[in-house]
Amino acid sequence: MPLKGWIEVNEVYCKGCELCIQECPQDVLALNMDALTPKGYHPAYLKSEGCTGCGVCAIICPEAAITVYRESKEGVAPATT
């Protein structure tokens, strides 16, 4: 059974650079064109199911705006990479 994960994007820091979207191996991230951050950028968001919590998006984010979570046998915890 594949891991299940999800992300939280801190919209205060996200500048919509799309690096996380380009590097996501599951292709489940996109820019939210219906929302703007306080600085006027379209933030990244989880567009569909399929996130495994691999953490690539959080590592590549130059603003450290992404927190990744994944299910584990013990419950839900922030992903460590």
N, C-alpha and C positions, 0 to 999 in steps of 0.2 A: 504494500500500500504506500503510495507516494506521500511525502510530507505535505502538510497543508500549512500555508503561511499567509500573511498579509502585511501590509505596510501602513504606517501613519506618516503623513507628510506635514512637517511644520511649515505652515504657509507664511510665517514671518520670515523664514530663511529661504524658501524655494524661489528661485529666479527663473524657472521655466527653461532651463538650458537644454533640456532633452537628453542629457548624457545618460541618465538612468533608463530612459525609454530605449535608446539605441543599444544599450548593453544588456538589457533584460533577456536572459536565455529562454524564458517562457513566453515572451512577447505579450505581457499582460498589463503593461503600463501605457499611459497616454497623458496628454495635457488636457485639463478640464477647460474647455473653451467657453463654458457657461459661468466660470468663476474667475475672480481676480484676487490676487494676494494684496495685502496692505500696500505693497510697493508697485502694484499695477501689472504683475505678471500672471500668466495662466499657470496654475500649479499642476504638478504631476499627480496622478491618482491611479488606483488599481481599477482598470477598466473591465476586467473579467476574472473569473475563477481560474485557478491553475498556478497561482503563486506557491512555490515550494519553500519560501523563506530562506533562499540561498544567500542573500545578503549582498549580492553584486551591486544592486542599486545604491545601497547605503555606502558601500566602499567607494564607488565612482563619484558620488555626489560631492562637489567641491564645497558646498555650503553646510554639509552634515545635517541636511534637512529631513532625512529619512530614517525612521526607526522600523526595523524589521522584526516581526513576531512569527514564531512557528510553534505548531503543536508538538508535544513530545509525550512520552509515556507518563511523565510526571505532571503534565498539564501544559498550560500556555506560558511561555517565557520569551523575553527578548532574545533574538538570535545572536550568537557570538560567532565571530568569524576568525 
